[in-house]
Amino acid sequence: MFEGFIQLSPTGVALTMAGSYIMTVFASELYLHRSRSHRAVTFHPMLCQLFRMWIWLTTYGVTARTWVAVHRKHHAKCDTEEDPHSPRIHGLWTILGKGTLLYRKAARDADLVKAYGVGIKEDWMDEHLYTKHRFRGALFFLAIELLVFGPAAGFMIWLFQLSILPFWASGFINGIFHVVGYRNFQTKEDSRNFFPIGIVFGGAELHNNHHANPASAKLSMKWWEFDSGYLVLRVLACLRLATINRVDRLPTGDQPPASRHVAGAAGQ
């Protein structure tokens, strides 16, 4: 029986999964979220293509324009009846179990995508690959990984990769991070900072800070908070692979101006 061109040990499988997780966090939290949605950072075109390709290969039907549009509406209508994925409205367990279905429902709303996807232009790659064949990328990647790693390891790695964005993003960030944690800012919704050291989710753990200051590339606001995503952005900026457009430093414990909150949430 064919076992693939590369036979991975259990440690090798775990390391491949860990690398996939890190790449997905970079592609979603830094590229889709801070760059495309809030324009806090601009990446080098080479990195943009890398992130876009990874999203196409490891998600099922996700495009930059729909992801950004749904996220911007979440900010604009956060924890109201119009929020696409609010645990206050739908319940935490619904977000954890069916969050990706709520995203897909919102992403099919053409009026929503048109209103909140402003500025997200689709280029030749979108028209001929990423959007046109948005449901084929994951299947193509499955075939490659089965060939490279064999049926067992290949399928296990692929299934993990496919689960990262819907489970971690739709579940934890959109659900738990609006229920569990502490608040530095009394924003109009229920966002929480899940943990002050933001490593596992690339800094997204500092969710309340982000909702208070959505257009900032840096999410840590207090001296004892750490945003690993911003550290990565600083390294990429030093390598001239990224340009940090905005870093807001609000006075500790102060209420951010309402106009700044709304403007950043809408994503311009």
Secondary structure, 3 states (H helix, E strand, C coil): CCCCCCCCCHHHHHHHHHHHHHHHHHHHHHHHHHHHHCCCEEECHHHHHHHHHHHHHHCCCCCHHHHHHHHHHHHHCCCCCCCCCCHHHHCHHHHHHHHHHHHHHHHCCHHHHHHHCCCCCCCHHHHHHHCCCCCCHHHHHHHHHHHHHCHHHHHHHHHHHHHHHHHHHHHHHCCHHHCCCECCCCCCCCCCECCCEECCCCCCCEHHHHHHCCCCCCCCCCCCCEEHHHHHHHHHHHCCCEEECCCCCCCCCCCCCHHHHHHHHHCC
